[in-house]
Amino acid sequence: MINGVPRILIVRLSAIGDVVRVLPALHALRNRYPNAQIDWAVEQKSYDIVSGHPALDQVHVFERGEGMLNDLGAFIAFCSLIRSNKYDWVIDFHGIAKTGLLTRFSGAKLRYGFARPRAQELSFLATNRKVALVSRYMNRIEENLELCKDLEAKVHSLDVLIDIPEDVEDTIDEYFQKTFHGAKMVVAVHAPVDRPEKQWPIEYFAKLTDMIMSDGRYEVLLTWGPGQRDTVDAVMKLAHGKPHIAPETPDLKHYAALVARCDLYFGGDTGPMHIASAMDTPVVAVFGGTHPAQHAPLRKPSQVLYAGPEIPTRSIDKENADALFREITPEIAYDVCVQELHG
């Protein structure tokens, strides 16, 4: 530490939605320590969320190697890189074995992280400032802000920033001008998910798409990411109308700019849902196998559709999640979407 100004490293490698949910903590830290060096360690797939952020001085990107030995070698080299930066404080927002090792070998005098049971895979052994949460069922954003409180950093707002370069905005603006005409509102519908227990039925997505388009006031844009086009095609096959299929976006910044231009986002518990919320797009989120108390957006405007227990339980398997999802009919989803669009 030089003249009382700390060098701080945020550790949150992935996933996309989890990286987005650390952004309020970043803002709180920057507000509290305006002159500090604040850096972030992240994996390549989530890099676009934090790159170019004005509250960050530097972003360290961990790129996995191919195969176990190469991956191990890449991780050891990454640990050496982090250690060479001589951080005073490291904050592990991830809480798994890999991030625990990275935190421990950083050489930082103060190493912040979650206490058990939130800290997983023995990661608590790597920290010397452990933060116990007041509840096991806190929203992930609230959990992250609890870590900041231990550094005397308080949140002033849940408003966050994902940096979008001007050329990316121009590309998306051009797409919208060519694709959508008139005064209709555009609803982004994101059907793909990363785990089966998060999947609202595909036929429900198709029916909801038809209901939105038949209203006459709206257009539907089906969004997707790498490896997810098959899900969008399945929705198109069942739909009677002709929703627009979003172009393949080359990176997360293009996707963020895309959903920012939409009037509403509808989808499940995914990284794109959190990106939409961060970009100030109203969100209607449908939950089944994960609990909204922990994973729903905290920022408004947003609404959650969920038919499960009020208190979170252990992870719900696909069969039970599907039963919960089927209680959230397309008619229910449509009514809430219209309410959010015109509320």
Number of C-alpha atoms within 10 A of each C-alpha: 13 8 5 8 13 16 19 25 28 25 25 24 24 17 16 22 18 21 23 25 29 22 24 24 27 24 23 23 24 18 15 16 17 12 12 19 19 23 21 22 23 25 20 14 16 22 23 20 23 22 20 17 17 13 20 19 14 17 19 20 17 18 14 16 13 10 8 10 10 12 14 14 13 17 19 15 13 20 20 15 13 20 17 11 15 16 22 19 22 26 27 29 27 25 25 17 17 15 23 27 18 23 29 23 15 24 20 22 14 17 23 25 31 25 20 17 12 19 22 15 15 16 25 25 16 21 24 14 16 18 21 17 18 9 9 12 16 16 18 19 21 18 24 25 22 21 24 23 15 14 15 13 20 19 20 10 10 17 15 19 19 21 17 19 12 8 10 17 18 12 13 21 15 11 14 15 10 9 10 15 10 6 9 13 18 22 27 29 27 21 25 27 20 12 11 14 21 24 22 27 16 18 16 21 26 23 20 23 28 20 20 23 19 13 10 10 11 18 23 26 23 24 25 24 19 9 8 14 17 11 17 22 13 15 22 21 13 16 20 15 17 14 20 16 17 20 15 13 17 10 16 20 21 20 23 27 24 25 27 22 20 21 19 26 28 26 23 26 27 22 18 26 23 25 26 25 27 24 19 21 24 26 28 26 23 23 25 28 27 23 22 24 16 17 20 27 26 19 17 14 16 20 20 18 20 19 16 21 9 10 9 16 12 8 11 18 14 16 12 13 22 19 15 19 24 14 14 19 16 21 13 12 22 19 13 17 24 14 11 17 18 7 8
